[in-house]
C-alpha cells in the first residue's frame, strides 16, 4: 500500500476519549500525512508506504520496500559488492559449500538505480558505484531492493523487523509525543513508553477513572503543540491526536494493562491495525523459555529455517539455489529432511495476508546434499512467513511441543515462529 503524502495510511484510536479530570478528546480516525512526518516527501519516483510490522516506511513508486546495508560506509566504501568468497573468516575458517556458484551480494540484492534526471534533496542523494551505475542513497547509504519481497509492503529482507543482520529498512520519522515510541503487538502497532516499552493508555469514556498504578504522562510547562493538552489543574499532559496519554507506573505489572483494557474503560493507542491473519493459524503456549508460538489448525508448532554465511558480506543462505548442505547438516539426507520438515500446505482458495503469503515451496527440499536447495525438485503450494517457508516438525506430538526449536548446525537452524511476549493481543 503506497502512501503519497496525505494518502490513506490510517490511524485508529478506538472509542471516544475523555477523562475524569476534565480532559476531553474526540474519537480519532484520520489518515497520517505530511503533518505526522518529520521529513519532507521523498524525491520523485520514491514514496511512503506501510509495513505491518514496522509502520510507515520509504518505498519505490510501485510500493517495494527500500533497504540499506550496514556494511556500506556512508558516502564511502561499498560493502555490498560482487566479491566472491570461498571460505568463512577467522583462524578456524572452513571452505564454503558450492563456493564456485555462491551468489554475491549484488546478485542477491538489487541496487536502486537513480535515473539521469534524479534530483537530490534533504537526506536523499545519488552515489556512483564502482561500475559507474548511479544509485539512490539515504543519509549517504546506498539503497537496495530485496528479491524476497514479492508484494508492496513486504519486509522479507529483514524478516519483518526494522533491522536484521546487516540490513535494515527505512522507517519514516514520525512526530510522536516526547517519551513515546511504536511497538508491535498482534493487534497492530501501538504507542508505548520509550523508557520501558510498556503500553500507554487513554480513557475510553468520560467515566473512566485513574486507578493506582496509572498516572498522567505529564509534559513540561514549555511544551506546546497539538500533542499537548491542559488538565483542569493547569498542568500540561502529553496527548496523541487529542487523546490524553497515561502510563503504568513503578512496579505495576502488564496484568494491570490487561485488566484495564478488559474492563473497556481504558484503551491502548492503536496507531496501525495489523492485517488479518489466515484462518488456519492458532496460537499456544509452549515452554516458558520460548513463550507463545504460532501453530496450525491442529495445534502443531510452526517453524522457519534460517541460515547466514559467516563471511564478510553476511548473506543469508536459505534461498532457492543456496547449498543444500545447510539443510543436510540439520536433518540428514533428502528423504529424512522431507519426512521431518513438512511444509504447511495452503488450501486452494487461500490468499496471502500480511506477513503470511502463499508461494510455491520446494518439496522435497533437495535431491543431493552436494546440490542446491530447491533445484530439480517439485514445488507445493504452501505458506510462508516473511518470505520463509513454514514447516511443522514430525517429532512434535502434542500442541505446545517445540522439539524442533533450536536445532542448529554451523550457520543454519530452525526456530519456532514465536508470538513474543510484547506482541500478545491486548484488545478484547
C-alpha positions in Angstrom: 0.0 0.0 0.0 1.6 3.3 -1.2 1.1 6.5 0.7 1.5 9.7 -1.2 1.8 12.5 1.3 -1.7 12.6 2.8 -2.9 9.3 1.3 -4.9 6.9 3.3 -2.5 5.4 5.8 -5.0 5.2 8.6 -4.6 6.0 12.3 -7.1 4.4 14.5 -7.7 5.2 18.2 -10.7 3.2 19.3 -13.6 4.7 21.2 -14.3 8.2 22.4 -11.9 9.6 24.9 -12.4 11.7 27.9 -11.0 11.7 31.4 -12.5 12.2 34.9 -10.0 15.1 35.3 -11.8 17.1 32.6 -9.7 16.5 29.6 -12.0 15.8 26.7 -10.9 14.3 23.4 -12.9 13.2 20.4 -12.6 9.8 18.7 -9.6 9.9 16.3 -9.7 8.1 13.0 -7.9 10.0 10.4 -5.0 9.4 8.0 -1.4 10.0 8.8 0.0 12.6 6.4 2.8 15.2 6.0 2.0 16.8 9.3 2.9 13.5 11.0 6.3 13.1 9.3 9.4 15.0 10.3 10.8 15.0 6.8 9.5 16.4 3.5 8.1 14.0 0.9 10.8 11.9 -0.8 12.0 12.7 -4.3 10.0 11.8 -7.4 10.0 8.0 -8.0 10.0 7.3 -4.3 7.1 7.2 -1.8 5.9 6.4 1.7 4.4 3.0 2.2 3.1 0.9 5.0 4.6 -2.3 6.5 2.6 -4.2 9.1 5.5 -4.9 11.4 7.3 -1.5 11.1 4.8 1.2 10.2 5.4 3.9 7.6 8.5 3.2 5.5 10.1 4.5 2.4 9.4 2.6 -0.7 9.7 2.8 -4.5 6.9 4.3 -6.6 5.5 0.7 -7.0 5.5 0.2 -3.2 8.5 -2.1 -2.9 10.5 -1.7 0.4 13.9 0.1 0.4 16.8 -1.3 2.4 20.3 -0.1 3.5 23.2 -2.3 4.3 25.2 -1.6 7.5 28.4 -2.8 5.7 28.2 0.2 3.3 30.1 3.2 4.6 28.0 6.4 4.0 29.5 8.3 1.1 32.4 5.9 1.1 33.3 2.2 0.6 30.6 -0.1 -0.7 30.0 -3.3 1.5 27.6 -4.9 -0.9 29.7 -5.8 -3.9 30.3 -8.6 -6.4 33.1 -10.1 -4.3 33.0 -13.9 -4.0 34.2 -15.8 -1.0 35.5 -19.4 -0.8 35.8 -19.9 3.0 34.5 -18.5 6.2 36.5 -16.0 8.2 38.6 -16.5 11.3 41.5 -18.8 12.2 39.2 -21.8 12.1 37.6 -20.9 8.8 36.3 -23.7 6.6 35.5 -23.9 2.9 32.0 -22.8 1.9 29.9 -25.4 0.2 29.4 -24.9 -3.5 31.6 -21.8 -3.3 32.1 -21.5 -7.0 28.4 -21.0 -7.5 27.7 -18.9 -4.4 25.8 -15.7 -5.4 27.4 -12.4 -4.5 25.7 -9.6 -2.6 24.9 -7.8 -5.8 23.4 -11.0 -7.2 21.1 -11.3 -4.2 20.3 -7.6 -3.6 19.3 -5.1 -6.3 20.7 -1.6 -6.1 18.1 1.1 -6.5 19.2 2.8 -9.7 18.8 6.6 -10.0 17.8 7.9 -13.4 19.9 10.6 -15.1 17.4 13.3 -14.1 17.2 12.2 -10.4 17.4 15.3 -8.1 18.9 15.0 -4.6 17.1 16.7 -1.7 17.4 16.6 2.1 18.7 13.2 3.2 18.3 11.8 -0.3 21.3 11.8 -2.6 22.8 9.9 -5.6 26.1 7.9 -5.2 28.1 6.4 -8.0 29.0 2.7 -7.8 32.5 1.4 -8.9 30.9 0.1 -12.1 29.5 3.6 -12.9 25.9 3.0 -12.0 24.1 5.8 -10.2 22.3 4.6 -7.1 19.9 6.4 -4.7 21.2 6.8 -1.1 19.7 8.0 2.2 22.0 9.8 4.5 24.8 8.7 2.3 23.9 5.0 2.5 23.1 3.2 -0.8 19.5 1.9 -1.2 18.6 -1.7 -2.3 15.6 -3.9 -3.1 15.2 -7.4 -1.7 14.4 -10.3 -4.1 12.5 -11.9 -1.3 9.9 -9.1 -1.5 7.0 -10.0 -3.9 4.3 -7.6 -2.9 4.1 -3.9 -1.8 4.5 -3.8 2.0 6.7 -6.9 2.2 9.7 -6.6 4.5 11.0 -10.1 3.9 14.6 -8.8 3.6 14.7 -8.2 7.3 12.3 -11.0 8.5 9.7 -8.3 9.2 11.9 -6.4 11.6 13.3 -2.9 11.3 16.8 -4.5 11.3 18.1 -8.0 10.6 21.7 -8.8 10.2 23.5 -6.2 8.1 20.2 -5.0 6.6 17.5 -2.5 7.8 14.5 -0.8 6.4 13.9 3.0 6.3 11.1 3.9 8.8 9.6 7.3 8.1 10.5 9.6 11.1 7.2 10.3 12.9 6.1 13.2 15.1 5.3 11.3 18.3 4.8 12.8 21.7 8.1 13.1 23.7 9.0 9.9 25.5 6.9 7.6 23.3 7.6 5.1 20.5 5.8 2.5 18.5 5.9 -1.2 19.4 4.5 -4.2 17.6 1.6 -6.2 19.0 -0.5 -8.9 17.4 -3.3 -6.3 17.1 -1.0 -3.8 15.3 1.4 -1.0 16.1 0.7 0.8 19.4 2.1 3.7 21.3 4.4 2.8 24.2 6.8 4.3 26.6 10.2 4.8 25.1 11.7 4.3 28.5 10.4 0.8 29.4 8.3 -0.2 26.3 5.1 -0.6 28.3 1.9 0.3 26.6 0.4 3.7 27.0 -3.4 4.1 27.6 -6.1 6.6 27.1 -9.6 6.8 28.7 -12.4 5.1 26.7 -15.2 7.2 28.2 -15.8 10.2 30.3 -16.5 7.8 33.3 -13.0 6.3 33.1 -11.2 6.6 36.5 -7.5 6.8 37.2 -6.6 3.8 39.3 -3.4 3.2 41.4 -0.5 2.2 39.2 -1.7 4.5 36.4 -0.7 8.2 36.1 -0.9 11.0 33.6 2.1 11.4 31.3 3.0 15.0 32.2 4.6 17.4 29.7 6.9 20.2 30.7 5.4 23.7 31.1 7.2 24.9 28.0 5.7 22.2 25.8 3.3 23.4 23.1 1.6 21.9 20.1 -1.2 19.6 19.1 0.3 16.7 21.2 -0.2 18.7 24.5 -3.4 19.2 26.4 -4.0 21.2 29.6 -5.6 19.5 32.6 -8.2 21.1 34.9 -5.4 21.6 37.5 -3.5 23.6 34.9 -0.7 21.1 34.3 0.2 20.0 30.8 -0.1 16.4 29.7 1.1 14.7 26.6 -1.6 13.6 24.1 -1.9 11.9 20.7 -4.4 13.4 18.4 -6.1 15.0 21.3 -6.3 11.7 23.3 -4.6 12.2 26.8 -1.8 9.7 27.5 -1.5 7.8 30.7 1.4 5.4 31.7 1.7 2.5 34.0 4.0 3.5 36.9 6.7 1.9 39.1 6.3 -1.9 39.6 2.9 -2.1 38.2 2.7 -5.2 36.0 1.5 -5.9 32.5 -1.6 -7.5 34.1 -2.8 -4.1 35.1 -2.8 -3.0 31.4 -4.7 -6.2 30.5 -7.3 -5.7 33.3 -7.9 -2.1 32.4 -8.3 -2.9 28.7 -10.5 -5.8 29.5 -12.7 -3.5 31.6 -13.2 -1.4 28.4 -12.7 1.8 30.5 -9.2 2.3 29.0 -7.8 1.6 25.6 -4.3 1.3 24.1 -3.4 3.8 21.4 -3.6 1.7 18.3 -1.7 3.6 15.6 -1.8 1.0 12.8 -4.1 -2.1 12.9 -2.5 -5.4 11.9 -3.5 -7.1 8.7 -5.8 -10.1 9.1 -4.2 -13.5 9.6 -5.0 -16.7 7.8 -7.8 -18.7 9.3 -5.7 -21.8 9.8 -3.4 -20.0 12.3 -3.7 -20.7 16.0 -1.5 -19.7 19.0 -0.5 -21.7 22.0 1.9 -21.5 24.9 5.0 -23.6 24.7 7.8 -23.8 27.3 8.5 -20.6 29.4 11.8 -20.0 27.7 10.1 -19.6 24.3 6.6 -18.5 25.2 3.6 -18.2 22.8 4.1 -19.7 19.4 2.1 -19.8 16.2 0.6 -23.2 15.3 -1.6 -24.7 12.6 -5.3 -25.6 13.0 -4.2 -28.9 14.7 -2.0 -27.1 17.2 1.3 -28.1 15.7 4.0 -25.5 16.2 5.2 -23.7 13.1 8.8 -23.2 12.2 11.1 -21.4 9.8 14.6 -22.3 8.7 17.3 -19.7 8.8 20.9 -19.5 7.5 23.7 -16.9 7.4 27.1 -17.4 6.0 30.0 -16.4 8.2 31.8 -14.3 5.6 32.2 -10.5 5.2 29.0 -10.0 3.2 26.9 -11.8 5.8 24.4 -13.0 3.2 21.6 -15.4 4.0 22.0 -18.9 2.7 18.4 -20.2 2.9 17.1 -19.2 -0.5 16.4 -21.4 -3.5 19.7 -22.1 -5.2 21.8 -21.9 -2.0 23.7 -25.0 -0.9 21.6 -28.0 0.2 24.5 -28.8 2.6 23.0 -26.3 5.0 19.8 -28.4 5.1 21.6 -31.7 5.2 23.6 -30.5 8.2 20.3 -30.1 10.1 18.3 -33.2 9.1 20.4 -35.6 7.0 19.6 -36.8 3.5 16.7 -35.6 1.3 14.3 -38.3 2.5 14.9 -37.6 6.2 14.6 -33.8 5.7 11.3 -34.2 3.8 10.0 -36.6 6.5 10.9 -34.4 9.4 10.1 -31.0 8.0 6.8 -30.8 6.1 5.6 -27.5 4.5 2.2 -26.2 5.7 0.1 -26.6 2.7 -2.3 -23.9 1.6 -5.9 -24.5 0.7 -6.9 -24.0 -2.9 -8.7 -20.7 -2.1 -6.1 -19.5 0.4 -4.8 -15.9 -0.2 -1.8 -14.1 1.2 -2.4 -11.9 4.3 0.2 -9.5 5.7 3.4 -11.4 6.7 1.7 -14.8 5.7 1.9 -15.4 2.0 1.1 -18.3 -0.3 4.0 -19.4 -2.5 5.5 -22.3 -4.4 7.7 -24.1 -1.9 10.3 -26.8 -2.9 9.4 -30.2 -1.5 11.3 -32.3 -1.0 13.8 -29.6 -0.2 16.7 -31.0 -2.3 18.0 -34.1 -4.2 21.6 -34.5 -3.0 23.4 -32.8 -0.1 26.0 -31.6 -2.6 23.4 -29.9 -4.7 21.3 -26.8 -4.2 18.2 -26.2 -2.2 15.1 -26.1 -4.4 16.8 -27.2 -7.6 15.5 -30.1 -9.6 12.6 -30.8 -7.2 8.8 -30.3 -7.4 7.1 -27.5 -5.5 3.9 -27.4 -3.4 1.6 -24.5 -2.8 2.3 -23.7 0.8 2.5 -20.9 3.4 5.5 -18.6 4.0 6.2 -16.2 6.8 8.1 -13.1 5.8 9.2 -14.9 2.8 10.4 -18.1 4.6 8.6 -21.4 4.1 6.7 -22.5 7.1 7.1 -26.1 8.4 5.9 -28.5 11.0 8.2 -30.9 12.8 7.5 -34.6 12.8 8.6 -35.1 16.4 6.1 -32.7 17.8 3.4 -34.9 19.3 1.1 -32.6 21.1 0.1 -28.9 21.0 2.8 -26.8 22.7 5.6 -29.1 21.7 8.7 -27.3 20.3 11.1 -30.2 19.7 12.3 -28.6 16.5 13.2 -25.2 18.1 17.0 -24.6 18.3 18.0 -27.5 16.0 21.2 -25.9 14.7 24.3 -26.5 12.6 27.2 -24.2 12.0 25.3 -21.4 10.2 21.8 -22.8 9.8 19.0 -23.8 12.1 15.2 -23.9 12.8 13.2 -21.7 15.1 9.6 -21.7 16.2 7.7 -18.7 14.9 7.1 -17.0 18.2 4.4 -14.6 19.4 6.7 -12.6 21.5 5.5 -11.5 25.0 5.3 -7.9 23.9 3.2 -8.9 20.9 0.4 -10.8 22.6 -3.1 -9.4 21.9 -4.3 -6.7 24.3 -7.6 -5.7 22.6 -10.6 -7.6 24.0 
